Amino acid sequence: MLKKKSGIKSPCIHVCTLDDEKVCMGCYRSAEEIRSWFLYTDEQKLRSLENAEIRRRKKDENNESRYV
């Protein structure tokens, strides 16, 4: 059975470098989320994008607090 094509595009920006927590420094997805992206359902992709946004915000907050 062929998998239905998803309308949700990968957030990859081709800055594929993982930090110490195995999170991409470009798109903020975990290594597991990146590896599984094309197997995910649309619901799983949306959850992955939400998790990536949470990671990005936390990182931004941590970086801002260093300069205060």
N, C-alpha and C positions, 0 to 999 in steps of 0.2 A: 504494500500500500504506500502510495506517495504521500509525503507530508505536505499539507497546505502551506503555501508561501505566506509568511508573516508580513504585515505592513509595518512592523516595528523594526527600525534599522538599528544596527549596532552603533553604540556611542564611541566606538574606537576612533581616536584622532591620530593614530600611528606614532604615539609616544609610548611604546610598549616596554616600559621599565617598571619592574616590581620593587616596592619598598620592602623593609624588613618584615612587614606583616603580610607580605604576598598580595599587596593591593597595587594595581596599576596606577602609576603617577600621572597618566594621561586621562583615563576615563573613570578611575576610582572603582572599577569592578575588581572583585577578588579573582585570583587565578582560577578558581573553580568556576566562577561565573563566566569568565572569558572562555574557558575550555568548553563549557556546556552550552554556550549561547545558541548555537544553531540547532540544538536538540530541545531547547526550552519551548514551552507553549507561550502564547502571548502573555498569559497571566504571570508566568515565571519571569519573562523578560521585563514586564512592568515592575515586578517586585525587585528584580536586580537593579533596575534604573533607580528605584526609590532608595535602595540600600546604598548605591553609589553616591546619590545626592547627599544622603546623611553623612557618609564618610567625607565627602568634599567639604561640607559645612564644618564638620568637626576639625578637619585639618586647617581650614581657613581661620577658625576661632583660635586654635592653638598657635598659629603663626602670628595672628594679631596680638595675642597676649604677650608674646615675646618682646614686642617693641613698645609696650606701654610702660 
